[in-house]
């Protein structure tokens, strides 16, 4: 029992009943009133939508150009074969993508056990039926791409994301990566000492065999805890780094004042005032230039008439540190 009225109960009993290798029932109690639905719904949504797994994404069948066709000697049409391949339970170790091959001939069912694969791939349900051959001379050959992913990705969502055009005959399959096939939870009444208003959470789930149900619950709880960590201390949340955008620089500022076609006297006066580049010039105000000895009052009207672009840059920032960095990078010496 909690020590005070404000202290929350923590679950003390976790019971895992393994009905089969793919079916388990997990019981968690006691929980404060209302927390059964809060935790049960959150775990259910994560188990259905966010668990990583492997699924068939592309199929190539010899002699088949599109999914709306049939193959001679095969009982099922191509659409039904693709639906059967969607139910293929595959476990892949250490790779994000593998190519499986299947070659079968003669009368009889074609199952997942007929698929050829390497040691990194495990077919969990080898008895899974893919199609049936109905003729002694019938044969089927296909290449199956299996990829690792999360959630459910329809084939239509991948058509527009393909960088290269798919060759004719490569069929896309809706990918259901989640290894959890069914999940349901129920909240029952629980009692601790004199309290009878507590919750007991019962989660029942089935997987496709590629993940243990207990491990699936553990992963889902870990994902939920990691997502809630940011709310523990909101002040400790890292803000995304914003890259400082460098202001655009006009290359005309690096041109020497000699390009202004000034008189020799005016050019010498500017250089005497350490004004060697147009950037140095636009940093000075009109009042400062008029006070420059021997510069003459005709310089400003001449600049405004012949170099209006320079006048537009008059208000630009032309700091010494920026000037030196630009001059060094452009190998210009003053």
MARBAKE-503753 format. One record per residue (C-alpha): x, y, z. Coordinates in pm, 1 decimal, padded with zeros to 6 digits. Layout:
% residues N
<r east="X" north="Y" up="Z"/>
...
END
This chain:
% residues 334
<r east="00000.0" north="00000.0" up="00000.0"/>
<r east="00123.6" north="00350.4" up="-00069.1"/>
<r east="00267.0" north="00554.3" up="00217.0"/>
<r east="00049.8" north="00863.5" up="00163.5"/>
<r east="-00263.5" north="00965.2" up="-00021.9"/>
<r east="-00056.3" north="01143.7" up="-00289.0"/>
<r east="00175.8" north="00850.5" up="-00359.2"/>
<r east="00094.0" north="00632.2" up="-00659.7"/>
<r east="00080.2" north="00257.6" up="-00648.5"/>
<r east="00335.7" north="00072.9" up="-00857.1"/>
<r east="00258.5" north="-00264.5" up="-01015.2"/>
<r east="00402.0" north="-00544.6" up="-00806.4"/>
<r east="00280.4" north="-00849.7" up="-00994.3"/>
<r east="00358.2" north="-00921.9" up="-01357.4"/>
<r east="00235.4" north="-01258.7" up="-01474.4"/>
<r east="00322.4" north="-01391.6" up="-01820.8"/>
<r east="00121.6" north="-01687.9" up="-01943.8"/>
<r east="00277.1" north="-01842.3" up="-02253.8"/>
<r east="-00017.0" north="-02002.3" up="-02432.9"/>
<r east="00202.0" north="-02098.1" up="-02731.5"/>
<r east="00520.1" north="-01982.9" up="-02902.1"/>
<r east="00322.5" north="-01707.7" up="-03074.7"/>
<r east="00046.3" north="-01643.6" up="-02820.1"/>
<r east="00089.5" north="-01495.3" up="-02472.1"/>
<r east="-00117.2" north="-01329.2" up="-02201.1"/>
<r east="00043.8" north="-01065.4" up="-01976.7"/>
<r east="-00118.7" north="-00951.5" up="-01651.7"/>
<r east="-00008.8" north="-00637.2" up="-01467.9"/>
<r east="-00144.5" north="-00532.6" up="-01126.5"/>
<r east="-00222.5" north="-00335.8" up="-00919.1"/>
<r east="-00267.5" north="-00006.8" up="-01101.7"/>
<r east="-00428.4" north="00314.5" up="-00989.4"/>
<r east="-00783.2" north="00364.3" up="-01112.8"/>
<r east="-00778.8" north="00467.4" up="-01480.1"/>
<r east="-00417.5" north="00368.8" up="-01541.1"/>
<r east="-00521.4" north="00033.5" up="-01685.1"/>
<r east="-00674.5" north="00200.2" up="-01990.2"/>
<r east="-00398.8" north="00463.0" up="-02006.1"/>
<r east="-00116.0" north="00208.8" up="-02023.8"/>
<r east="-00311.4" north="-00058.5" up="-02210.2"/>
<r east="-00413.5" north="00166.6" up="-02498.4"/>
<r east="-00063.0" north="00317.4" up="-02529.3"/>
<r east="00105.8" north="-00024.5" up="-02537.7"/>
<r east="-00153.3" north="-00159.4" up="-02781.3"/>
<r east="-00096.9" north="00123.8" up="-03028.9"/>
<r east="00282.1" north="00087.7" up="-03008.4"/>
<r east="00267.1" north="-00289.5" up="-03054.5"/>
<r east="00051.1" north="-00253.2" up="-03364.9"/>
<r east="00223.7" north="00040.5" up="-03532.8"/>
<r east="00580.5" north="00079.8" up="-03411.1"/>
<r east="00738.5" north="-00263.0" up="-03378.8"/>
<r east="01017.7" north="-00330.1" up="-03631.5"/>
<r east="01007.0" north="-00638.2" up="-03847.3"/>
<r east="01062.0" north="-00783.2" up="-04194.7"/>
<r east="00815.7" north="-00812.3" up="-04481.1"/>
<r east="00799.0" north="-00894.8" up="-04852.0"/>
<r east="00807.0" north="-00572.3" up="-05056.0"/>
<r east="00875.0" north="-00679.9" up="-05417.7"/>
<r east="00821.1" north="-00995.3" up="-05621.9"/>
<r east="00931.0" north="-01099.3" up="-05971.0"/>
<r east="00764.6" north="-01407.1" up="-06123.0"/>
<r east="00898.0" north="-01549.7" up="-06447.1"/>
<r east="00647.8" north="-01505.0" up="-06729.5"/>
<r east="00432.4" north="-01253.8" up="-06538.3"/>
<r east="00421.8" north="-00888.6" up="-06644.4"/>
<r east="00159.1" north="-00752.2" up="-06404.8"/>
<r east="-00044.9" north="-00857.8" up="-06102.8"/>
<r east="-00375.6" north="-00878.9" up="-06293.0"/>
<r east="-00282.2" north="-01196.2" up="-06476.6"/>
<r east="-00264.3" north="-01571.5" up="-06432.8"/>
<r east="00005.2" north="-01831.9" up="-06483.9"/>
<r east="-00054.4" north="-02155.9" up="-06667.7"/>
<r east="-00050.5" north="-02458.6" up="-06440.6"/>
<r east="-00098.8" north="-02253.8" up="-06121.2"/>
<r east="-00430.3" north="-02275.9" up="-05937.2"/>
<r east="-00416.3" north="-01924.6" up="-05786.8"/>
<r east="-00404.0" north="-01602.1" up="-05983.8"/>
<r east="-00117.1" north="-01358.3" up="-05932.2"/>
<r east="-00310.0" north="-01134.8" up="-05690.0"/>
<r east="-00379.3" north="-01432.0" up="-05463.9"/>
<r east="-00014.2" north="-01536.1" up="-05477.3"/>
<r east="00090.4" north="-01186.5" up="-05370.4"/>
<r east="-00156.5" north="-01198.5" up="-05081.5"/>
<r east="-00007.8" north="-01530.6" up="-04970.2"/>
<r east="00343.2" north="-01384.5" up="-04987.3"/>
<r east="00232.7" north="-01097.9" up="-04761.5"/>
<r east="00175.3" north="-01357.0" up="-04488.9"/>
<r east="00530.5" north="-01489.9" up="-04513.2"/>
<r east="00699.4" north="-01472.6" up="-04170.5"/>
<r east="01072.2" north="-01408.5" up="-04213.9"/>
<r east="01342.0" north="-01332.8" up="-03958.5"/>
<r east="01656.9" north="-01164.7" up="-04095.7"/>
<r east="01976.4" north="-01120.4" up="-03895.5"/>
<r east="02221.1" north="-00835.3" up="-03959.0"/>
<r east="02076.5" north="-00715.0" up="-04291.1"/>
<r east="01813.8" north="-00462.2" up="-04393.8"/>
<r east="01736.6" north="-00624.5" up="-04728.5"/>
<r east="01766.6" north="-00975.4" up="-04874.2"/>
<r east="01663.0" north="-01146.4" up="-05198.0"/>
<r east="01504.0" north="-01490.8" up="-05173.9"/>
<r east="01449.1" north="-01729.4" up="-05464.2"/>
<r east="01185.0" north="-01994.9" up="-05520.4"/>
<r east="01184.5" north="-02262.8" up="-05790.5"/>
<r east="00927.9" north="-02543.2" up="-05794.5"/>
<r east="00783.2" north="-02777.5" up="-06055.9"/>
<r east="00538.9" north="-03067.3" up="-06060.7"/>
<r east="00196.1" north="-03117.7" up="-05908.2"/>
<r east="00155.0" north="-03011.3" up="-05547.1"/>
<r east="00156.9" north="-02717.6" up="-05309.8"/>
<r east="00433.0" north="-02457.6" up="-05313.4"/>
<r east="00521.9" north="-02365.9" up="-04955.5"/>
<r east="00767.9" north="-02138.3" up="-04778.5"/>
<r east="00992.2" north="-02440.6" up="-04727.1"/>
<r east="01068.1" north="-02434.4" up="-05102.1"/>
<r east="01231.9" north="-02090.3" up="-05072.7"/>
<r east="01609.5" north="-02082.3" up="-05107.6"/>
<r east="01791.7" north="-01853.0" up="-04864.4"/>
<r east="02123.6" north="-01807.2" up="-04686.7"/>
<r east="02212.3" north="-01849.3" up="-04319.8"/>
<r east="02106.5" north="-01495.9" up="-04223.9"/>
<r east="01741.9" north="-01571.4" up="-04306.4"/>
<r east="01498.9" north="-01791.5" up="-04115.9"/>
<r east="01156.1" north="-01890.3" up="-04246.6"/>
<r east="00947.5" north="-01913.4" up="-03930.6"/>
<r east="00648.4" north="-02097.5" up="-04080.8"/>
<r east="00785.2" north="-02325.5" up="-04355.5"/>
<r east="00440.5" north="-02487.5" up="-04400.2"/>
<r east="00289.7" north="-02155.9" up="-04517.4"/>
<r east="00127.6" north="-02218.6" up="-04858.5"/>
<r east="00211.1" north="-01978.5" up="-05141.5"/>
<r east="00029.0" north="-02146.7" up="-05432.3"/>
<r east="-00058.7" north="-02484.0" up="-05586.8"/>
<r east="00072.2" north="-02636.1" up="-05909.9"/>
<r east="-00190.4" north="-02838.9" up="-06097.1"/>
<r east="00008.7" north="-02988.8" up="-06385.6"/>
<r east="00307.7" north="-03220.9" up="-06408.1"/>
<r east="00473.4" north="-02982.3" up="-06652.4"/>
<r east="00386.0" north="-02672.4" up="-06448.7"/>
<r east="00667.6" north="-02473.0" up="-06291.6"/>
<r east="00705.0" north="-02147.0" up="-06107.7"/>
<r east="01013.4" north="-01937.4" up="-06043.7"/>
<r east="01021.8" north="-01613.2" up="-05847.9"/>
<r east="01253.7" north="-01370.9" up="-05674.1"/>
<r east="01129.7" north="-01222.1" up="-05348.9"/>
<r east="01269.9" north="-00907.1" up="-05189.1"/>
<r east="01240.2" north="-00890.0" up="-04809.9"/>
<r east="01313.3" north="-00562.1" up="-04631.6"/>
<r east="01327.1" north="-00447.1" up="-04272.4"/>
<r east="01089.7" north="-00172.3" up="-04168.2"/>
<r east="00825.5" north="-00056.1" up="-03924.0"/>
<r east="00449.6" north="-00031.6" up="-03933.5"/>
<r east="00249.7" north="-00065.6" up="-04254.5"/>
<r east="00361.7" north="00081.3" up="-04587.7"/>
<r east="00125.9" north="00034.8" up="-04884.5"/>
<r east="00269.9" north="-00027.3" up="-05228.6"/>
<r east="00115.4" north="00295.7" up="-05356.8"/>
<r east="00328.3" north="00495.9" up="-05111.4"/>
<r east="00649.7" north="00346.5" up="-05253.2"/>
<r east="00569.1" north="00396.1" up="-05621.1"/>
<r east="00642.6" north="00769.1" up="-05608.5"/>
<r east="00953.8" north="00726.4" up="-05392.7"/>
<r east="01141.3" north="00500.0" up="-05634.2"/>
<r east="01443.3" north="00682.2" up="-05777.6"/>
<r east="01467.5" north="00462.0" up="-06084.4"/>
<r east="01182.8" north="00330.0" up="-06294.3"/>
<r east="01086.7" north="-00024.2" up="-06204.8"/>
<r east="01137.7" north="-00280.0" up="-06478.8"/>
<r east="00828.3" north="-00442.6" up="-06622.4"/>
<r east="00737.3" north="-00749.4" up="-06420.7"/>
<r east="00856.5" north="-00627.6" up="-06080.1"/>
<r east="00546.3" north="-00630.4" up="-05861.4"/>
<r east="00514.8" north="-00417.8" up="-05548.2"/>
<r east="00354.1" north="-00566.9" up="-05238.4"/>
<r east="00190.5" north="-00387.8" up="-04945.6"/>
<r east="00442.4" north="-00426.9" up="-04663.5"/>
<r east="00316.6" north="-00509.9" up="-04315.0"/>
<r east="00636.1" north="-00502.7" up="-04109.7"/>
<r east="00477.6" north="-00539.7" up="-03766.5"/>
<r east="00535.9" north="-00888.4" up="-03621.5"/>
<r east="00226.7" north="-00847.6" up="-03400.2"/>
<r east="-00079.7" north="-00998.9" up="-03566.3"/>
<r east="-00336.3" north="-00942.9" up="-03292.7"/>
<r east="-00339.4" north="-00743.3" up="-02970.3"/>
<r east="-00618.8" north="-00684.8" up="-02721.5"/>
<r east="-00630.8" north="-00562.1" up="-02365.4"/>
<r east="-00884.5" north="-00582.2" up="-02088.5"/>
<r east="-00906.3" north="-00392.1" up="-01760.5"/>
<r east="-01041.0" north="-00584.0" up="-01462.5"/>
<r east="-01096.6" north="-00490.7" up="-01100.7"/>
<r east="-00814.1" north="-00542.4" up="-00852.9"/>
<r east="-00794.6" north="-00520.8" up="-00475.4"/>
<r east="-00514.8" north="-00428.8" up="-00237.2"/>
<r east="-00601.2" north="-00448.4" up="00132.4"/>
<r east="-00907.4" north="-00226.6" up="00178.0"/>
<r east="-00896.6" north="-00064.5" up="-00165.3"/>
<r east="-01122.8" north="-00217.8" up="-00426.9"/>
<r east="-01113.3" north="00055.9" up="-00692.4"/>
<r east="-00782.5" north="-00048.3" up="-00850.4"/>
<r east="-00714.2" north="-00178.3" up="-01203.5"/>
<r east="-00566.6" north="-00500.9" up="-01333.9"/>
<r east="-00439.4" north="-00484.7" up="-01692.0"/>
<r east="-00455.4" north="-00801.0" up="-01902.6"/>
<r east="-00285.7" north="-00788.4" up="-02243.9"/>
<r east="-00336.9" north="-01075.9" up="-02487.1"/>
<r east="-00133.9" north="-01082.2" up="-02805.3"/>
<r east="-00035.8" north="-01303.7" up="-03096.0"/>
<r east="00271.8" north="-01264.8" up="-03315.7"/>
<r east="00379.2" north="-01416.4" up="-03646.5"/>
<r east="00656.0" north="-01607.6" up="-03470.1"/>
<r east="00945.4" north="-01378.1" up="-03562.5"/>
<r east="00944.0" north="-01222.8" up="-03213.5"/>
<r east="00866.5" north="-01363.4" up="-02871.1"/>
<r east="00550.6" north="-01206.6" up="-02719.3"/>
<r east="00733.1" north="-01126.7" up="-02395.9"/>
<r east="01010.7" north="-00953.0" up="-02589.8"/>
<r east="00749.8" north="-00757.7" up="-02787.4"/>
<r east="00592.2" north="-00624.6" up="-02465.7"/>
<r east="00936.4" north="-00530.9" up="-02334.1"/>
<r east="01025.7" north="-00342.2" up="-02653.5"/>
<r east="00694.1" north="-00158.1" up="-02658.4"/>
<r east="00738.4" north="-00048.3" up="-02296.8"/>
<r east="01093.4" north="00068.4" up="-02374.3"/>
<r east="00972.0" north="00274.0" up="-02672.4"/>
<r east="00701.2" north="00435.5" up="-02458.8"/>
<r east="00946.7" north="00516.3" up="-02177.3"/>
<r east="01197.9" north="00669.8" up="-02419.4"/>
<r east="00930.2" north="00892.1" up="-02572.6"/>
<r east="00820.8" north="01014.5" up="-02228.4"/>
<r east="01172.8" north="01096.0" up="-02108.8"/>
<r east="01151.4" north="01443.8" up="-02260.9"/>
<r east="00861.1" north="01529.8" up="-02028.3"/>
<r east="01054.1" north="01440.1" up="-01712.5"/>
<r east="01261.3" north="01758.9" up="-01728.1"/>
<r east="01132.1" north="01996.9" up="-01991.3"/>
<r east="01418.9" north="02238.7" up="-01930.0"/>
<r east="01671.1" north="01973.3" up="-02029.5"/>
<r east="01524.7" north="01923.0" up="-02376.9"/>
<r east="01791.1" north="01998.0" up="-02634.6"/>
<r east="01693.1" north="02260.8" up="-02881.9"/>
<r east="01781.1" north="02191.6" up="-03245.1"/>
<r east="02091.4" north="02373.1" up="-03355.2"/>
<r east="02015.9" north="02656.9" up="-03591.7"/>
<r east="02291.6" north="02721.7" up="-03839.7"/>
<r east="02380.4" north="03084.7" up="-03867.2"/>
<r east="02323.6" north="03203.5" up="-04219.1"/>
<r east="02608.3" north="03406.0" up="-04356.3"/>
<r east="02498.3" north="03731.1" up="-04517.1"/>
<r east="02533.0" north="03749.5" up="-04890.3"/>
<r east="02846.9" north="03932.4" up="-04995.2"/>
<r east="02871.2" north="04148.3" up="-05305.7"/>
<r east="03203.4" north="04076.6" up="-05484.8"/>
<r east="03217.6" north="04436.5" up="-05606.8"/>
<r east="03334.7" north="04534.0" up="-05258.0"/>
<r east="03669.6" north="04362.9" up="-05326.2"/>
<r east="03742.0" north="04562.1" up="-05640.5"/>
<r east="04016.0" north="04828.1" up="-05611.0"/>
<r east="03921.8" north="05195.3" up="-05621.2"/>
<r east="04123.7" north="05229.8" up="-05943.5"/>
<r east="03829.2" north="05060.4" up="-06120.8"/>
<r east="03617.9" north="05368.3" up="-06047.1"/>
<r east="03806.3" north="05559.7" up="-06320.8"/>
<r east="03889.0" north="05847.9" up="-06086.4"/>
<r east="04143.6" north="06116.6" up="-06152.7"/>
<r east="04497.3" north="06048.7" up="-06039.6"/>
<r east="04462.6" north="06313.4" up="-05769.4"/>
<r east="04140.7" north="06164.7" up="-05628.5"/>
<r east="04278.0" north="05809.4" up="-05636.3"/>
<r east="04594.6" north="05914.0" up="-05450.5"/>
<r east="04388.6" north="06098.7" up="-05189.5"/>
<r east="04178.3" north="05788.7" up="-05125.1"/>
<r east="04483.8" north="05564.6" up="-05090.1"/>
<r east="04638.6" north="05816.7" up="-04850.8"/>
<r east="04330.5" north="05763.7" up="-04630.7"/>
<r east="04379.8" north="05379.8" up="-04645.3"/>
<r east="04091.1" north="05345.7" up="-04889.9"/>
<r east="04218.6" north="05081.3" up="-05131.4"/>
<r east="03895.5" north="04892.1" up="-05212.6"/>
<r east="03538.6" north="04987.1" up="-05290.2"/>
<r east="03441.0" north="04820.1" up="-04963.3"/>
<r east="03661.5" north="05066.8" up="-04777.9"/>
<r east="03497.8" north="05351.3" up="-04966.4"/>
<r east="03136.1" north="05260.5" up="-04893.1"/>
<r east="03220.2" north="05229.3" up="-04524.2"/>
<r east="03287.3" north="05602.8" up="-04511.8"/>
<r east="03001.1" north="05849.9" up="-04491.1"/>
<r east="02964.3" north="06140.8" up="-04731.8"/>
<r east="03053.9" north="06384.7" up="-04454.2"/>
<r east="03377.8" north="06196.8" up="-04382.7"/>
<r east="03475.1" north="06197.4" up="-04749.8"/>
<r east="03408.0" north="06571.7" up="-04783.7"/>
<r east="03645.3" north="06633.7" up="-04493.5"/>
<r east="03925.4" north="06438.8" up="-04665.4"/>
<r east="04205.4" north="06681.5" up="-04764.8"/>
<r east="04259.2" north="06745.7" up="-05139.8"/>
<r east="03979.5" north="06506.9" up="-05234.6"/>
<r east="03768.6" north="06770.1" up="-05398.8"/>
<r east="03394.6" north="06822.8" up="-05401.0"/>
<r east="03347.6" north="06673.6" up="-05746.1"/>
<r east="03415.4" north="06313.7" up="-05636.8"/>
<r east="03073.6" north="06239.3" up="-05486.2"/>
<r east="02867.6" north="06370.8" up="-05781.5"/>
<r east="03094.7" north="06173.8" up="-06015.9"/>
<r east="03043.6" north="05854.1" up="-05815.4"/>
<r east="02666.9" north="05899.4" up="-05807.2"/>
<r east="02655.9" north="05955.3" up="-06180.0"/>
<r east="02900.6" north="05688.4" up="-06300.7"/>
<r east="02876.5" north="05424.7" up="-06025.3"/>
<r east="02521.0" north="05421.4" up="-05886.2"/>
<r east="02576.9" north="05063.2" up="-05769.1"/>
<r east="02849.4" north="05184.9" up="-05533.9"/>
<r east="02614.0" north="05439.4" up="-05383.3"/>
<r east="02359.1" north="05162.7" up="-05317.7"/>
<r east="02625.7" north="04974.4" up="-05122.5"/>
<r east="02715.1" north="05277.6" up="-04912.1"/>
<r east="02522.0" north="05148.3" up="-04612.9"/>
<r east="02671.9" north="04796.2" up="-04624.1"/>
<r east="02860.5" north="04666.6" up="-04319.4"/>
<r east="03231.6" north="04653.1" up="-04402.0"/>
<r east="03403.6" north="04551.1" up="-04083.0"/>
<r east="03780.8" north="04519.2" up="-04064.7"/>
<r east="03771.5" north="04153.3" up="-03960.0"/>
<r east="03536.7" north="04065.8" up="-04245.8"/>
<r east="03748.6" north="04261.9" up="-04493.7"/>
<r east="04069.8" north="04087.8" up="-04391.2"/>
<r east="03912.9" north="03744.2" up="-04412.5"/>
<r east="03778.3" north="03812.9" up="-04760.2"/>
<r east="04103.6" north="03961.9" up="-04881.0"/>
<r east="04298.1" north="03662.8" up="-04749.5"/>
<r east="04062.4" north="03410.2" up="-04906.2"/>
<r east="04082.7" north="03589.7" up="-05240.9"/>
<r east="04462.1" north="03635.5" up="-05215.9"/>
<r east="04441.3" north="04012.7" up="-05244.1"/>
<r east="04686.1" north="04223.5" up="-05050.2"/>
<r east="04624.1" north="04585.9" up="-04959.9"/>
END
